[in-house]
Amino acid sequence: MERAHLNLLNEIDCVNSEILKFETTGILSSNETYNPTIEISKSEIDNTYDFSVECQEGIISFDTSFSQIDADTFQFNDKEFTIVNNSFNILLVDEIEIYNEDFTTVLETRDLVLTYSKL
């Protein structure tokens, strides 16, 4: 399957809905966390990528506290984000590991940007 997207979610066929709920009590929760297993390898011959995806059934839930820094900036899990045009991004540096074809060596890493939109 030949695809070329900047959005990794466009590369896979799993359900990918995640809703974050910010409570006035300072609690952030999610009851629909998206958590597939994704393995990516890169051919050292022609530099093409291969995706192996296992969609997980069920959901993962979490609760954590958050703090409001200013009107549009919040922090949780040691990450800061700013709401711009009713959405915000969370940058996870070097989160995606890309392996050689037999998955014994990490060839490169990529940042993962999570984008959330206000409903």
Summary of the structure (lengths in Angstrom):
residues: 119
radius of gyration: 16.8
end to end distance: 32.6
largest distance: 53.9
contacts: 240
relative contact order: 0.19
helix: 3%
strand: 55%
